[in-house]
Amino acid sequence: MSIPTPPVGVADIGVTGMAVMGSNLARNLASRGYKVAIHNRTAAKTERVMAEHGSEGEFYPSESMADFVASLARPRVAIIMVKAGKPTDAVIEELADLMEPGDIIVDCGNSLFTDTMRREAEISARGLHFVGTGVSGGEEGALKGPSIMPGGTRESYDRLGPMFEAIAARKNGEPCCTYVGPNGAGHFVKMVHNGIEYADMQLIAEAYDLMRTALGMSAAEIGDVFERWNSTELDSYLIEITAEVLRQRDATTGAALVDVIADAAAQKGTGAWTVQNAAAFGVPATGIAEATFARSLSGDAAERAAGRALPGHTTEVTVEDRERFIEDIRLALYASKMVAYSQGFELIRKGSLENSWGIDLGAMARIWRAGCIIRAAFLDRITEAYTRQPDLPLLLADPYFSSEISGAVEAWRRIVVFAAQRGVPIPAFASSLAYYDGVRAERLPANLIQAQRDYFGAHTYHRVDTEGVFHTVWQDPARPEEHWD
């Protein structure tokens, strides 16, 4: 059927891209009383949304992009919800050709923040606003209230912000949406959010694997443990759904569904982006990196098949106190989780400084308290930490987190030792503990590395007892040290 031409200038906001996320976001807006223009490259999807959900609010469907733009009230606001990359660029160009100075294009997809910075520069040169917006919460969040992370001009947020705050999730009456910063800031924060999500999920998986491998517990029994843990400091969305996932039965076999799912985890790229940018900014995001690499390893069938022939030489250590062991796992999970968040927030801090974004770290924790995938009870504590000290250089050094991790360290060490002896892979637990020990160490062995670098490449070094830059001709012990400052 043909979609009739909508009235001109009637819609408060528009969404182009009527896949599940786009249509749910449009429905969310309409449910809040906004007049919503909707469009899709193939009109059939627009027609389906109208047939199934047209009665939920005031929608104005369009068959062409020109009609879609014309139906928007000035200054126009058009949200893009299409696949990241070239498809997004194509839709941006099509919209920009139809818009006028002062209009706003909003990319709510999972775009790389550097692409957002490029697009913002190109679009602003044409007199338009471009807002790169991170949206977390999945399909349900898009419909019922996500966490929203917009980056763009303050002027664009004046127009867009009230609508986004109205549809966002709420915690204690506060919307899980705030102005993040200029150009790529919103998509950068969303990228780091996803990196933390990778770490959180890997840590939970390692806790599950320890109970399964060391204690022989069934999926349902482990699900019961996670349900109990959700009443502790680990209270979070991911812990909650893990309990449900582990209790789900397979309709065909009757077995635990998780036991018949192939152990190969997919990824869409945001974890890798986080690791790449952590390396670029010099942030040791070890938990996120190991979580990302663990997914890569899980999906490499040939490498894993070859690796099964490798000797293990493991030690048959036994668990003497089952409940204490489970509590040790919980504390190791909690401590490693704090490390992952600390590393993630340090990456946001460094990215903000590098790009002059002025991101409020406490506000980022606040808007992640509901709606998003990593929502957790202790995000309130992170907000409090950055309220106490906005320039806090290490989240773990905040008195609250220092005290909390102190109470978990012994259990954390026991779990890492046990796993190493039994040959149970726990890359996120172990690397998080190594980071913790590294960041608190008075002296690291980097002095030897710098000496090696100076030996083979004359890279110079600093001394602990004298100011300046030095170089040694290492092959000739009779030659004195050279001062290059």
Disulfide bonds with the S-S distance in Angstrom:
none
